[in-house]
Amino acid sequence: MNIGDVSKASGLPAKTIRYYEEIGLVIPERSANGYRSFRHTDVHMLIFVSRARSLGFSIDECRTLLSLYEDQGRASADVKTVASETLHRIEVKISELNAMKETLSTLIDKCHGDDRPSCPILDNLSRMRV
């Protein structure tokens, strides 16, 4: 399959597929003229990585998961560890986002939003941190 076919089959843009090739996540065969030739296993791997990325796994974690997927002697505990670490990172990020939301919401509530120049939002942003 060519990159266009793989793009349609995997739902990934050709640019992303080329990037994954560049970083070694997928290694298509090359014809004599240098054109990429993808196998069905490459499409499966790209769909796997796409799904993993949509769940928050980093590129390095995707590499680990692919390695574990291909290792028939793997321990499911190893997969669970990778997934648990990703979940923890997501939970920390959600907590940070909730704190940001709360702060911004409070600042918006304090702002009169009128014609006066006084603005608690700008006052807060310009405050020096020590």
Secondary structure, DSSP 8 states (H G I E B T S, - for coil): --HHHHHHHH---HHHHHHHHHTTS---EE-TTS-EE--HHHHHHHHHHHHHHHTT--HHHHHHHHHHHH-TT--HHHHHHHHHHHHHHHHHHHHHHHHHHHHHHHHHHH---SSSS--HHHHHHH----
